[in-house]
Amino acid sequence: MAEVFTAAELRKQDRKLALSVYGKSLISLLLGLILFLSLGLISTVNQKQLGYRVYTEPNGASGVSRLFDSSYNRYDEYRLSEDGKTATLYKSYVYDTDRHDFVYSAELTEQTKTAAPVFDKEAADKKISDGDTSFSYSATYVEKTTLRTVMDILSQIFMLVLLFVLVYSVTWQQGDKDRNFEDFGRMQADQYRGLRVGLLASIPTGLMTLGLLFSRLTGLLPNFIFWYRLGMLQFAPINNALSAGTSWTCHVTWWILPVAVLCWATLPLIAHIGYRFGYKRYSIGEHFIYKNVNKK
């Protein structure tokens, strides 16, 4: 008779399976990011230029601080005319160091209308080529909101499908093996093994979620949202929609907290479903194939 697995051996298997599940989640992340970036590029095709954003008054920010605060104290928004030949001042913004964001200034707008009512791109390009670092500018575009939203939704769906398929296959196979081990008396049934493995594999994302909750509720680690988005790239479309590109947690909507918990719970849930279906030897693919054959 085959030997029964000891508790220590089962725990070792759990850790090994958790690493495998985590590895599969990383593979799905890489594939999903490629898709996400590709669809994101599609949403920017043939965008109509709106104008220019001109940053001035450098504040000396450098290094890591540039990840969270602007390198300039103000910027002026210029809008293109219908013929696209002239860019006239629209609004001026000043950087608020308390809010860590640019805020509209009516007074500064009036001053700029007098001092620099029109943006001269050729002159700006010449200054930059001559090494002038006192300002910078970038083109602004009319965002295709509907198309961008559709692409983000498709991206998130495909990223979740990839995660489900890769993690489900691993845990399904383990559930099937464990059913055999149980039939031969090597282990007892453990219907929550897949969930436990999924929880182990989701420790990195769990730490990110706890960090976000701590940062948003206490105000400490004020720019943790930047690291949260970086550590939760599997849910980049959702996180981008809720955090609006900010690098400061205080600017993020409270809705991100329950959504973050749901995102973290995705991996354990998939692992649990895969394991249970494998243990019951229920194949989703075969179910649909036989169902279609019977209909015929």
C-alpha positions as CSV (number, residue, x, y, z in Angstrom):
1,M,0.0,0.0,0.0
2,A,1.3,3.4,-0.9
3,E,2.4,5.7,1.9
4,V,0.1,8.5,3.1
5,F,1.3,12.0,2.6
6,T,2.4,13.6,5.8
7,A,1.2,17.1,6.8
8,A,4.8,18.5,6.2
9,E,4.8,17.0,2.7
10,L,1.4,18.4,1.9
11,R,2.5,21.9,3.0
12,K,5.6,21.6,0.8
13,Q,3.3,20.7,-2.1
14,D,1.1,23.7,-1.3
15,R,4.1,26.0,-1.5
16,K,5.3,24.5,-4.7
17,L,1.9,24.7,-6.3
18,A,1.5,28.3,-5.1
19,L,4.8,29.2,-6.8
20,S,3.5,27.6,-10.0
21,V,0.2,29.5,-9.8
22,Y,2.1,32.8,-9.1
23,G,4.3,32.0,-12.1
24,K,1.3,31.4,-14.3
25,S,-0.2,34.7,-13.2
26,L,3.0,36.5,-14.2
27,I,2.9,34.9,-17.7
28,S,-0.7,36.0,-18.1
29,L,0.4,39.5,-16.9
30,L,3.1,39.8,-19.6
31,L,0.7,38.6,-22.4
32,G,-2.0,40.8,-21.1
33,L,0.2,43.9,-21.0
34,I,1.2,43.4,-24.6
35,L,-2.5,43.3,-25.5
36,F,-3.3,46.3,-23.3
37,L,-0.6,48.5,-24.8
38,S,-1.6,47.4,-28.3
39,L,-5.2,48.3,-27.9
40,G,-4.2,51.5,-26.2
41,L,-2.3,52.5,-29.3
42,I,-5.3,51.8,-31.4
43,S,-7.4,54.3,-29.4
44,T,-4.9,57.0,-30.1
45,V,-4.9,56.6,-33.9
46,N,-5.9,59.7,-35.8
47,Q,-6.4,61.8,-32.7
48,K,-7.1,65.5,-33.4
49,Q,-4.6,67.9,-31.9
50,L,-6.2,70.2,-29.3
51,G,-3.3,72.5,-28.6
52,Y,-0.1,72.7,-26.5
53,R,0.8,72.6,-22.8
54,V,3.7,74.8,-22.0
55,Y,5.5,74.2,-18.7
56,T,7.6,77.0,-17.2
57,E,9.3,78.0,-13.9
58,P,11.4,74.9,-13.0
59,N,11.1,74.0,-9.3
60,G,14.3,72.0,-9.1
61,A,12.7,68.6,-8.7
62,S,15.0,65.8,-9.8
63,G,15.5,62.1,-9.4
64,V,12.8,60.1,-7.7
65,S,10.9,63.2,-6.7
66,R,10.0,63.6,-10.4
67,L,7.9,60.5,-10.2
68,F,5.5,62.2,-7.8
69,D,5.8,66.0,-8.2
70,S,6.0,68.1,-11.3
71,S,9.4,69.5,-12.4
72,Y,7.7,72.9,-13.1
73,N,5.7,75.3,-11.0
74,R,3.2,76.2,-13.7
75,Y,1.9,75.5,-17.1
76,D,-0.1,77.4,-19.7
77,E,-2.8,75.7,-21.9
78,Y,-2.9,76.9,-25.5
79,R,-5.7,75.9,-27.9
80,L,-5.3,75.7,-31.7
81,S,-7.4,77.7,-34.0
82,E,-9.7,76.0,-36.5
83,D,-7.1,76.2,-39.2
84,G,-4.5,74.8,-36.9
85,K,-2.1,77.7,-37.5
86,T,-2.4,79.7,-34.3
87,A,-2.3,78.5,-30.7
88,T,-3.8,81.1,-28.3
89,L,-3.8,81.0,-24.5
90,Y,-6.8,79.2,-22.9
91,K,-5.9,78.9,-19.2
92,S,-2.9,79.0,-16.9
93,Y,-2.3,76.6,-14.0
94,V,0.0,76.8,-10.9
95,Y,1.3,73.8,-9.0
96,D,-0.1,73.5,-5.5
97,T,2.5,71.7,-3.3
98,D,-0.1,70.9,-0.7
99,R,-2.5,69.2,-3.1
100,H,0.4,67.9,-5.3
101,D,-1.5,69.0,-8.3
102,F,-1.9,71.8,-10.8
103,V,-4.8,74.2,-10.1
104,Y,-6.4,76.8,-12.3
105,S,-5.3,80.4,-11.6
106,A,-7.5,83.2,-13.0
107,E,-5.0,85.9,-12.0
108,L,-2.1,84.0,-13.8
109,T,-4.3,83.5,-16.8
110,E,-4.9,87.2,-17.2
111,Q,-1.2,88.0,-16.8
112,T,-0.2,85.4,-19.4
113,K,-2.8,86.8,-21.9
114,T,-0.8,90.0,-21.8
115,A,2.7,88.5,-21.6
116,A,2.4,85.5,-24.0
117,P,-1.0,85.3,-25.6
118,V,0.2,83.1,-28.5
119,F,2.5,80.0,-28.4
120,D,5.3,80.1,-31.0
121,K,6.3,76.5,-31.6
122,E,9.2,77.3,-33.9
123,A,10.8,79.7,-31.3
124,A,10.2,77.1,-28.6
125,D,11.9,74.3,-30.6
126,K,14.9,76.6,-31.2
127,K,15.3,77.4,-27.5
128,I,15.1,73.7,-26.6
129,S,17.7,72.8,-29.3
130,D,20.0,75.5,-27.9
131,G,19.8,73.8,-24.5
132,D,17.3,76.0,-22.7
133,T,15.8,73.9,-19.9
134,S,13.7,76.7,-18.3
135,F,10.6,75.3,-20.0
136,S,9.2,72.4,-21.9
137,Y,6.0,71.7,-23.9
138,S,3.9,68.9,-25.2
139,A,1.0,68.6,-27.6
140,T,-2.5,67.9,-26.3
141,Y,-5.1,65.9,-28.1
142,V,-8.8,65.5,-28.1
143,E,-9.3,62.2,-26.3
144,K,-11.5,59.6,-27.9
145,T,-13.3,58.8,-24.7
146,T,-15.7,56.2,-26.0
147,L,-13.1,54.3,-28.0
148,R,-10.6,54.4,-25.1
149,T,-13.2,53.1,-22.7
150,V,-14.1,50.2,-25.1
151,M,-10.5,49.3,-25.5
152,D,-9.9,49.4,-21.7
153,I,-12.9,47.1,-21.1
154,L,-11.7,44.7,-23.8
155,S,-8.2,44.8,-22.4
156,Q,-9.3,44.0,-18.9
157,I,-11.6,41.2,-20.1
158,F,-8.8,39.6,-22.1
159,M,-6.3,40.0,-19.2
160,L,-8.8,38.2,-16.8
161,V,-9.4,35.5,-19.3
162,L,-5.7,34.9,-19.7
163,L,-5.3,34.8,-15.9
164,F,-8.2,32.4,-15.6
165,V,-7.1,30.0,-18.3
166,L,-3.5,29.7,-17.1
167,V,-4.2,29.4,-13.3
168,Y,-7.3,27.2,-13.8
169,S,-5.4,24.7,-15.8
170,V,-2.7,24.2,-13.1
171,T,-5.1,23.9,-10.2
172,W,-7.5,21.7,-12.2
173,Q,-4.7,19.2,-12.8
174,Q,-3.8,19.3,-9.1
175,G,-7.4,18.7,-8.1
176,D,-7.5,15.7,-10.5
177,K,-4.3,14.3,-9.1
178,D,-5.5,14.7,-5.5
179,R,-8.7,12.8,-6.3
180,N,-6.5,9.9,-7.5
181,F,-4.4,10.1,-4.3
182,E,-7.6,10.0,-2.2
183,D,-8.9,7.0,-4.1
184,F,-5.6,5.2,-3.4
185,G,-5.7,6.2,0.3
186,R,-2.7,8.6,0.2
187,M,-4.5,11.7,1.4
188,Q,-7.8,12.8,2.8
189,A,-10.2,15.1,0.8
190,D,-9.4,18.8,1.2
191,Q,-11.9,20.8,-0.7
192,Y,-10.3,24.1,0.3
193,R,-6.8,23.2,-0.9
194,G,-7.1,25.3,-4.1
195,L,-8.3,28.3,-2.1
196,R,-5.4,27.9,0.3
197,V,-2.9,27.7,-2.5
198,G,-4.5,30.7,-4.2
199,L,-4.1,32.7,-1.0
200,L,-0.4,31.8,-0.8
201,A,0.1,32.8,-4.4
202,S,-1.7,36.1,-3.9
203,I,0.5,37.2,-1.0
204,P,2.3,39.9,-3.1
205,T,-0.9,41.4,-4.4
206,G,-2.3,41.1,-0.8
207,L,0.5,43.2,0.5
208,M,-0.1,45.8,-2.2
209,T,-3.8,45.9,-1.3
210,L,-3.1,46.3,2.4
211,G,-0.6,49.0,1.6
212,L,-3.3,50.9,-0.4
213,L,-5.9,50.6,2.3
214,F,-3.4,51.8,4.9
215,S,-2.3,54.7,2.8
216,R,-5.8,55.9,1.9
217,L,-7.2,55.5,5.4
218,T,-4.3,57.0,7.3
219,G,-2.7,59.5,4.9
220,L,0.7,57.8,5.5
221,L,2.8,56.6,2.5
222,P,1.0,59.4,0.5
223,N,2.3,58.2,-2.9
224,F,1.7,54.5,-2.4
225,I,-0.9,54.5,-5.2
226,F,2.0,54.8,-7.7
227,W,3.5,51.5,-6.3
228,Y,0.1,49.9,-6.1
229,R,-0.6,50.4,-9.8
230,L,2.9,49.1,-10.5
231,G,2.4,46.0,-8.4
232,M,-1.2,45.4,-9.7
233,L,-0.6,45.7,-13.5
234,Q,-2.9,42.7,-14.0
235,F,-5.7,45.2,-13.4
236,A,-4.1,48.2,-15.1
237,P,-7.3,49.2,-17.0
238,I,-9.4,49.3,-13.8
239,N,-6.8,51.0,-11.7
240,N,-6.1,53.6,-14.4
241,A,-9.8,54.4,-14.6
242,L,-10.1,54.8,-10.8
243,S,-6.8,56.6,-10.1
244,A,-6.8,58.9,-13.1
245,G,-3.0,58.8,-13.4
246,T,-2.3,60.5,-10.1
247,S,0.8,59.6,-8.1
248,W,-0.8,60.6,-4.8
249,T,-3.2,58.3,-2.9
250,C,-5.2,61.3,-1.5
251,H,-6.5,62.1,-5.0
252,V,-7.9,58.6,-5.5
253,T,-11.6,57.9,-5.3
254,W,-12.7,55.8,-2.3
255,W,-14.2,53.3,-4.7
256,I,-10.8,52.0,-5.4
257,L,-10.7,50.3,-1.9
258,P,-13.5,47.7,-2.4
259,V,-12.3,47.2,-6.0
260,A,-8.8,46.6,-4.8
261,V,-10.1,43.9,-2.5
262,L,-12.0,42.2,-5.3
263,C,-8.9,42.4,-7.6
264,W,-6.8,40.7,-4.9
265,A,-9.5,38.0,-4.4
266,T,-9.5,37.1,-8.1
267,L,-6.5,34.8,-8.0
268,P,-7.6,32.7,-4.9
269,L,-11.1,32.4,-6.4
270,I,-9.8,31.1,-9.7
271,A,-7.5,28.7,-8.0
272,H,-10.3,27.4,-5.8
273,I,-12.7,26.9,-8.8
274,G,-10.0,25.2,-10.8
275,Y,-9.1,22.8,-8.0
276,R,-12.7,21.9,-7.2
277,F,-13.5,21.3,-10.9
278,G,-10.4,19.1,-11.2
279,Y,-11.2,17.2,-8.1
280,K,-14.7,16.5,-9.5
281,R,-13.2,15.8,-12.9
282,Y,-15.5,18.2,-14.5
283,S,-14.1,19.7,-17.8
284,I,-15.6,23.0,-19.0
285,G,-14.4,22.4,-22.5
286,E,-15.8,18.8,-22.7
287,H,-19.1,20.0,-21.3
288,F,-19.6,22.5,-24.1
289,I,-18.4,20.1,-26.8
290,Y,-20.8,17.3,-25.7
291,K,-23.6,19.8,-25.2
292,N,-23.2,21.0,-28.8
293,V,-22.9,17.4,-30.1
294,N,-26.1,16.5,-28.4
295,K,-27.9,19.5,-29.9
296,K,-27.0,18.2,-33.3
